[in-house]
Amino acid sequence: MTEERPLAGRIALVTGATRGLGRAIALKLARDGAHVGVLGRNEAHGSAVVREIEAANGQAFFTRLDVRDFAATERVVGDTVSRLGRLDIVIANAGIGTIGPVESADPEDWRQMMDVNFHGAAHTIKAALRPMLAQARGDFVAIASSAGTTGYADWSGYCASKWAVMGFMECLGREMVSRGIRVSTVCPGSVDTPFWDILNVDLHPAGSESRSGMMSSDDVAEVVLLQLRLPPGVVLKNTLMFPANEWH
């Protein structure tokens, strides 16, 4: 490890890394010296992230993964450890969102959010837990949300899925005490990512004033990297962050 590349030699996997926040985290991990697995469902976008990392003299690979599939997630982790010898960092970032009042909500939307946001994170972490415990060192970071710490009108299903992530990580953290595995969550408020472009309602249109006041993906990625750069005996358990023009 060097001061300029504090994560040199580390192997990292990032889910939902083909765009937005996951992409920003993958780029910063590579900049800090990690060999990054870019995981996601869109091969074209994922391959573009790998090319961007390699153009900056970083190391990366893309693997197509739907985190809802636990067996596939286990295979990706197993292949990574087999090829690269270890796994040091897992960022559980993949997520989707659909909003609306409970009165008119479609329960299928709730199921899909729980499948991706909660089960996807749990699948990723469980699949990676065995190799990390074998080496007695590693970092799990789940990208939750401020919606995992409070309730927002019209966001019931999304909040429920992120609260589930928070509960899961709280339990995991207690299980990992004194076992060399750090467990942390990052809970951003509003971030200017493509999440808003594919949301089922036009809440914050691209180019709107509300989008300009949000945090950037790089802002949140810096907090993730802050945790990973800390001495191994220190953990930021839960980081709740907002744009400076908001207070929740």
N, C-alpha and C positions, 0 to 999 in steps of 0.2 A: 504493500500500500504506500502511496506517496501523497503528499499534501495536495498536489494538483489533481490526482486521480484517486480519491480516498476509497473507492469501491473496486479498485483494480483486482482482478482475480475472482471476483464474485460472479455467481451465476444467478440470473434473475428471470422470473416469469411475470408477465403483466397481462391480465385478461382485459378484454375490451380495449385493446391497445391500437386499434386501427384508425382511431380518430379521437378528437377531443382531449379529455383529461388523460386517458390511457396513453395516447400518443405522446403527450407532453411528458408524462412520467418516464416512458420508455426512452425518449431522447435524453432526458437529464440523467437517467441511470447510465446510459452509454457514455455520455460526456464525462461522468465520474469514474469510468473505467470498467463498469460491469458488462458482462456478455449477456445480452438481453434476448429473451424469447418473446416475440410479439405475437400474442394470441388473440384470435378473433374470428369472425365468420366471413369477413370480406377479404378475399385473397388479394384483389387488386390494391385495396387500400393498405393492407398489411405489408405487402411487398414494397409499396412506396415508402412506408415508414422504415423498413429495413434498408432500402437504398439511401434514404436520407441519413441514417445512422452511419452507414458504411462510407458515404461521401465525406463525413466528418471524422473518418479514421476510427470509427467505433466497430464493435462486433455485435451482430444481431442475426436472428433467423425468424422466419414466420412459420407458424403452424396454425392451420385452421382448427378451430375448436368452438363447439357449442357447449357452454358450461353447464347446461341443463343435463347433459349426458355424463354421468359419473364415470362410467367405464371408459369413455373417450378421454376424460380428464386424467384418469389414472394412467392411460397409455401415454399421453403427452408428458406427464411427469416422469414416468419410467424411461421413456426414450431420451429425455433430456439428461437424466442422471447417467444413463448408460453411455451416452455420447460424450458428455462433458465432465463426468466424474463426481458431480456434487450439485446441490441446489441450496442457495443461500438466502434468496429474497423472493417472496411471493407477494404480489400486489393484486388483491381481489378487487377489481374495478368495474367489471362488466355490469351494466345496469340499463333498465328501461323505465319509462314512466307513462302513465295514463291518468288523467285527473278528471274530476267531476264530483258532484255531491253524491252522498250515499244513496239518496232517494232514487236517482236515475242511473246509478253505476251498474255496469255489467260485471257480474261475479267472475266471468272468464278473464277480464282484465286484471282482477285481483290475483287470480291464479297464475297468470303469466308473469306478473311482477314478482310474486313470491318465488316462482320457479327460477327466474333469472337473478333477481337481486339477492334473495336469501339463499335458495338452494345452490345457485351458481357459486356464491362465495364459499358456502360450506363445502361443496364438492371440491373446489380448488384447494382449500386449506386441508381438508382431510386427506386428499390424494398426496399432498406434499409433506404431510406430517411425519410419515415413517422415515424418509431419507434425512429429514432435518434432525429428528431425534437421534438417528444413528450417528450423526456427526456432532451432536450436542451443541449445535449453533445454528441460528437462522433468524430471519425476520419475516413475520406476517403483518402486512398492513392492509386493512380493509377500508375501501373508500365508501363510507356510509353517507351521511348527509345531516344537515341541521334538522331535516325531517325525521331523523332517527333519535332526536332529543326532545322534540316538541310536536304538537299537532297543528296542522294547518287546515282550515276549511277547504274542502274540495280535494284534498290530497290524502284521503283516508287509506286507500290501498297502498299507495306509495310509502306513506309514513309507516304503515304496519310492516311492510317488507324491510324497511331500513331499521325499525325498532328491533326486528328479528335479528338482523345483522349485529346490532349493538349487544343484544342479549347473548348471542352466540360467542362473540369475541370476549365479552366479560367472563363467561364460563371458561373459555379456552385459556384466557390469560391466567386464571387461577390454577388451571391444570398444569400450566407450563412454568410456574414459579420454580426457580432453582434448577431448571432443566436446560438452560442455555438458549431457550427460544423466547424471543421478544414478540409481544402481541400488542398491536396498536390500531386505533381507528382514527381516520381523518374525516371530519364532519363539516363539509363546506356549506355555506349558504349559497346564494346565487352566483353561478359561474357562467361566463359567456362561452358556451360550447354548442355543437350541433344538436344537443339534447332538445333545445327549444325549437329547432327547425322541424323536428319530427314529432313533437308533442301533439296530442290530439286536439288541442285548442291553440289559437294564435295569441298566446299570452304575452310573449316578448318577441315580436318580429325582428328579423335581422335588420340591423341598421337603426333600430329604434333607440330613443334616449335611455330607456330602461336597460337595454343591453350594454350601452356604453358605460354605465355605472357599475356593472358587475365585475367580479374578480376575473382574471384571465386563467386559463388552464395552467400557464407557467407559474402563477402565484400559488396555486394549490400544490403543484408538483414540487415547488421549493420546500413546502412544509413536509411532504413525504420524504424528500431527500434529507431534510434536517434530522428526522428520526434516524435514518439509516447511517448518517455520518456521526451520530453520537457514540461515545465510548460504549463498549459492549455491555457494561453493567448498568446502563441508564435507559429508561424507556419513557416516551411520552405516551401515556396510556390512551387518552382521548384528546384530540385537538379539535375544538369547535372554532370555526373561523368565518368571518363575514367581510364584505366590502366595508371600508371605513365609513361609507355613507349610510350604513344600515346599523340597527341595534335591535336584537331580538331577545 
